[in-house]
Amino acid sequence: METKVLGRYIIAAPDICHGQPTFRGTRILVSAVLEQVANGMAWEAIIEEWRGSLKKEAITEAVLLAREVLVAHAEDLTLGQVSV
């Protein structure tokens, strides 16, 4: 498997974190940062927690990529039917 470039800041390299998406030049998992965003952590605090290894633009790219995946695969992700 070759390195997949998922964006300007995000890659998936087989030799880094078992091929899971990470931020370029780090071993920071995109999923870990998205979880911090989902938990309401301020982006500035996320950047501080990762000791400045991330830029705000990298977090933005992760959120936008997650949105694209959700929109593209919404039907596959459905947990069940809801009556309205």
Sequence and secondary structure as in RCSB ss.txt:
>XXXX:A:sequence
METKVLGRYIIAAPDICHGQPTFRGTRILVSAVLEQVANGMAWEAIIEEWRGSLKKEAITEAVLLAREVLVAHAE
DLTLGQVSV
>XXXX:A:secstr
   EE SSSEEE TTSGGG  EETTS  BHHHHHHHHHTT  HHHHHHHTTT S HHHHHHHHHHHHHHHHHHHH
HH       
